[in-house]
Every structure is written in C-alpha cells, then in structure tokens.
Amino acid sequence: MSNKVSTDPIADMLTRVRNAVLVRRAEVSLPYSNMKESIAKLLKENNFIDGVHVDGEKTAKTLTLVINDERSNPRITEITRLSTPGKRLYVGAQEIRRVKHGRGIVIVSTSKGVMSDEEARAQHIGGELICKVY
C-alpha cells in the first residue's frame, strides 16, 4: 500500500469498508481522522458494524472498524458517498430523503456535529450529506 494522501479521505474510508465487505474481511484499518471516527461511531450505533477502535497516538493514529464477527454475514449491503469535494450536497432538514423506507441511514454533517438523517430531522437541522448506508 502506498502512502499517497487521498483527496477525499471519507470516500477512501467508504471504499475500504465496501471492499472489506465484498471479500468478507472481519475488520478494516485506515488512517485516523475525527470525521472518520464520527462516521464509524454512527455506523456502530445504527448496528451496521460491530466495533470501532482507535490505536496509536497523535499523528500515528489508526482507526480499526470491526465489520462483523467471523461467523456472521456483514450487515452493510451498500455504502455510497453523496457529497464530494468537487460537488458538495447541502440540504435542509425537510429535504433529507429516507433510505430504503427507513431501513438505511443517511449520515449528515451538521452545525451540531455528524448525525444520522433521523436525528437531523428530529432536531430540524440540515447540513452536508456525507453518505448513505443500508
């Protein structure tokens, strides 16, 4: 693996998760950022992954996502980036669409932090659409 810095680290994270699910890997490690950790914690809270671990300190931190245990199937069917560095997608609280009739979530970056579409609608806060997961 090369040490090139991705222009879209969140898209890189989602791609690593998607690839790990496809090859049935139980966990995936990636470079740490606060935003990635917030997204990972939301995935855990909404029962899409089993765990989130941060290893290392200061600039050498690594984020490890436990997708599922060895004996079970992954619960992520699709994970897609919505807003990109070249085309940001901002919406109001009423404009946030439901994913698969509520079976999936949209992760939204708001002025009050990263939250699921349901939380954002409940608090009447819009923001940038990060990704959708189901």
Secondary structure, DSSP 8 states (H G I E B T S, - for coil): ------S-HHHHHHHHHHHHHHTT-SEEEEE--HHHHHHHHHHHHTTSSSEEEEES-GGG-EEEEE---TTS--S-S-EEE-S-SSS--EE-GGG---SGGGTSEEEEEETTEEEEHHHHHHTT--EEEEEEE-
